[in-house]
Amino acid sequence: MMNIAELAGRDSHSRRLFMQQAAQFSLGVSLTAALPSMARAQAGTADTGKAKNLIYIYLSGGMTHLDTFDPKDSKGVMLGDDPISTNVDGMRFGSQLVNLAKHADKMAVINSMSSQNGAHEQGQYEMRTAYEKLATIVHPTMGPFLEEMIGKRDSILPDSVVVGQSTSNAGYLNPSRSPLPIADPNGGVPNSSLLTDDTRFERRMEIANKLGKQFVSKYDYSGAKSYVEYYNQATTLLKSTELDAFDISGESNREAYGDTRLGQGCLLARRLIENGVRTVEVISGGWDMHVGIDTAIAEKGQELDMALSTLLEDLESRGLLDSTLVAVGTEFGRTPNINMNGGRDHFPVAYSTVLAGGGIKGGQVYGATNKEGTKVASDPVRPRDFIATIGHGMGIDLEAEIFSPNGRPFKFGRGGTPVTKLFG
């Protein structure tokens, strides 16, 4: 029979299985979700940009740009309702964004996004990492990348959190950089209750630490050090009051955000930023509108309208908007023509994204599509440019390189060109 050390040393899958089982059986606590990143800050690094925090709202499925931030006058392109005016002259939104129209002066809309990825998985991967999805490597999302470049904040809380999905990873970076995944924003940190008494838990922690140190010294596997760190920091988090940062049940304005995963996710993001988390991604699905887009956009458009408008108001009222960059992204847009099922299909040729706060000069539209919305007419922006723009706002040196374990160099934004005109 294979012993546990042999199992742990065979391959990456076996090592992960070993770590999961060791955590569950020796610690008396379930770690099916990744634990928070607790790595120490790199010496000599510091935030240098105006934006100190990032909230990235990702609308999974492909947001229809024509019914949100890039409406047209053509009746053959639009649905029944006409575009609405905003509080900025000449800036128009789709008819469902009535509350956001009052905050257009805080927002910079990019209407000239363009990608070559027309498939969901590949498009989402690029819009969250700036890199093409490959079979040979997994790239980190922005939270782990920022932590690697800027350093871990001196806090018990994780440096990055992803809301709306149940798993996460740090790509080729040290596993300790992994964002903490929160599948349900109303549920708090998953698996955070001890499954045994304190005394037994402490004994199991001692055993786990001893096993971990023996494993590291025998097999020289650097990843194991991160898991040992997970165990130590998880204990601190489980026994601290910092877990309260994930509890939104007492927030007085919960209804204003909307009783949706997106709305409550944005509320949780604001609360986490306020408590010291640097990067929060909020993932919201339901934007793949191949059928009945008129009904679908009425629901999802209002959901986005409530969540984002309240988030901007909330951040501003708390003095956090200037230091928090809020970004809205999606993998592609939707076709200008309505298909036979009353929906719009995938359209990577042109789509929209949004930036606000964190040094962004609001009240502007960058780039444009033609009057039918069929192609970018001016100032095209690629996914890597969009993420480089976020990096620029966060004060990142976009020429700086970090290296994967096999020595390959990578840059934040993949060498993209930031749209510096968006900043005031």
LINRA-V569819 format. One record per pair of residues at least 12 apart in sequence whose C-alpha atoms are under 7 Angstrom apart, sorted by the first residue. I is the first residue (numbers start at 1). GAP is how many residues later the second one is. If there is no record, write none. Layout:
I,GAP + I,GAP
This chain:
9,210 + 26,178 + 26,182 + 27,174 + 27,177 + 27,178 + 28,166 + 28,167 + 28,168 + 28,173 + 29,165 + 29,166 + 30,161 + 31,160 + 33,133 + 33,134 + 33,148 + 34,133 + 34,134 + 34,146 + 34,147 + 35,145 + 35,195 + 35,199 + 36,122 + 36,142 + 36,143 + 36,144 + 37,121 + 37,122 + 37,139 + 37,140 + 37,141 + 37,142 + 38,120 + 38,138 + 38,195 + 39,113 + 39,137 + 40,112 + 41,110 + 41,111 + 41,112 + 42,109 + 45,105 + 45,106 + 46,104 + 47,103 + 47,348 + 48,347 + 49,344 + 49,345 + 49,346 + 50,273 + 50,308 + 50,309 + 50,343 + 50,344 + 50,345 + 51,271 + 51,272 + 51,273 + 51,274 + 51,307 + 51,308 + 51,342 + 51,343 + 52,226 + 52,271 + 52,272 + 52,342 + 53,220 + 53,225 + 53,226 + 53,270 + 53,271 + 53,272 + 54,224 + 54,225 + 54,226 + 54,270 + 54,271 + 54,272 + 55,214 + 55,224 + 55,225 + 55,226 + 55,270 + 55,271 + 55,272 + 56,224 + 56,225 + 56,226 + 56,270 + 56,271 + 56,272 + 57,224 + 57,225 + 57,226 + 57,270 + 57,271 + 57,272 + 58,224 + 58,225 + 58,226 + 58,270 + 58,271 + 58,272 + 59,224 + 59,225 + 59,226 + 59,228 + 59,270 + 59,271 + 60,223 + 60,224 + 60,225 + 60,226 + 60,227 + 60,270 + 60,271 + 61,59 + 61,224 + 61,225 + 61,226 + 61,227 + 61,270 + 62,225 + 62,226 + 62,268 + 62,269 + 62,270 + 62,271 + 62,272 + 63,224 + 63,267 + 63,269 + 63,270 + 63,271 + 64,269 + 64,270 + 65,268 + 65,269 + 65,286 + 65,287 + 67,27 + 68,25 + 68,26 + 68,29 + 69,24 + 69,25 + 69,283 + 70,23 + 70,41 + 71,12 + 71,22 + 71,23 + 72,299 + 74,298 + 77,259 + 77,260 + 77,295 + 79,215 + 81,14 + 82,13 + 83,12 + 85,16 + 86,15 + 86,16 + 86,18 + 87,14 + 87,15 + 87,16 + 87,17 + 87,18 + 88,16 + 88,17 + 88,275 + 96,202 + 96,205 + 96,206 + 97,204 + 97,205 + 97,208 + 99,206 + 99,207 + 99,210 + 100,205 + 100,209 + 103,206 + 104,258 + 104,259 + 105,257 + 105,258 + 106,250 + 106,251 + 106,256 + 106,257 + 107,247 + 107,248 + 107,249 + 107,255 + 107,256 + 107,257 + 108,246 + 108,247 + 108,248 + 108,253 + 108,254 + 108,255 + 108,256 + 108,257 + 108,314 + 109,244 + 109,245 + 109,246 + 109,255 + 109,256 + 109,257 + 110,242 + 110,243 + 110,244 + 110,255 + 110,256 + 110,257 + 111,240 + 111,241 + 111,242 + 111,254 + 111,255 + 111,256 + 111,257 + 111,258 + 112,238 + 112,239 + 112,240 + 112,255 + 112,256 + 112,257 + 112,264 + 112,266 + 112,267 + 112,268 + 112,269 + 113,237 + 113,238 + 113,239 + 113,267 + 113,268 + 113,269 + 114,234 + 114,235 + 114,236 + 114,237 + 114,266 + 114,267 + 114,268 + 115,233 + 115,234 + 115,267 + 115,268 + 116,232 + 117,231 + 118,228 + 118,229 + 118,230 + 120,211 + 123,208 + 123,209 + 124,206 + 124,207 + 126,257 + 127,203 + 127,204 + 127,256 + 128,13 + 128,14 + 129,12 + 129,13 + 130,253 + 130,254 + 130,257 + 130,283 + 130,284 + 131,283 + 138,33 + 138,34 + 139,32 + 139,33 + 140,30 + 140,31 + 140,32 + 140,33 + 143,17 + 143,36 + 143,136 + 144,16 + 144,26 + 144,33 + 144,34 + 144,35 + 147,12 + 156,81 + 157,85 + 157,120 + 158,22 + 158,119 + 159,118 + 159,119 + 159,120 + 160,19 + 160,20 + 160,117 + 160,118 + 160,119 + 160,120 + 161,18 + 161,19 + 161,20 + 161,118 + 161,119 + 161,120 + 162,17 + 162,18 + 162,19 + 162,20 + 162,118 + 162,119 + 162,120 + 163,18 + 163,19 + 163,20 + 163,22 + 163,102 + 163,118 + 163,119 + 163,120 + 164,18 + 164,19 + 164,20 + 164,118 + 164,119 + 164,120 + 165,16 + 165,17 + 165,18 + 166,15 + 166,16 + 166,17 + 167,14 + 168,13 + 172,232 + 173,231 + 174,49 + 174,52 + 175,48 + 175,51 + 176,50 + 185,76 + 185,79 + 185,80 + 185,83 + 186,62 + 188,58 + 188,59 + 189,57 + 192,46 + 209,19 + 212,12 + 212,16 + 245,26 + 245,27 + 245,30 + 246,22 + 246,26 + 248,20 + 256,50 + 256,54 + 257,49 + 257,50 + 257,53 + 258,45 + 258,48 + 258,49 + 261,23 + 262,22 + 262,45 + 263,40 + 263,44 + 265,17 + 266,16 + 266,41 + 266,45 + 267,44 + 270,45 + 289,54 + 289,55 + 290,53 + 290,54 + 290,55 + 291,50 + 291,51 + 291,52 + 292,49 + 292,50 + 292,51 + 293,49 + 293,50 + 293,51 + 321,36 + 321,37 + 322,35 + 322,36 + 322,37 + 323,34 + 323,35 + 324,33 + 324,34 + 325,31 + 325,32 + 325,33 + 326,29 + 326,30 + 326,31 + 327,27 + 327,28 + 327,29 + 328,25 + 328,26 + 328,27 + 329,24 + 329,25 + 332,14 + 332,15 + 332,16 + 332,19 + 333,13 + 333,14 + 333,15 + 333,17 + 333,18 + 334,12 + 334,13 + 335,12 + 336,36 + 336,37 + 336,38 + 349,26 + 350,25 + 350,26 + 358,35 + 359,34 + 359,64 + 359,65 + 360,62 + 360,63 + 360,64 + 361,61 + 361,62 + 361,63 + 367,12 + 367,13 + 384,29 + 384,30 + 384,32 + 385,28 + 385,31 + 385,32 + 385,33 + 386,32 + 387,26 + 388,24 + 388,25 + 388,28 + 388,29 + 388,30 + 389,29 + 389,30 + 389,31 + 391,21 + 392,26 + 398,13 + 398,14 + 398,15 + 398,17 + 399,12
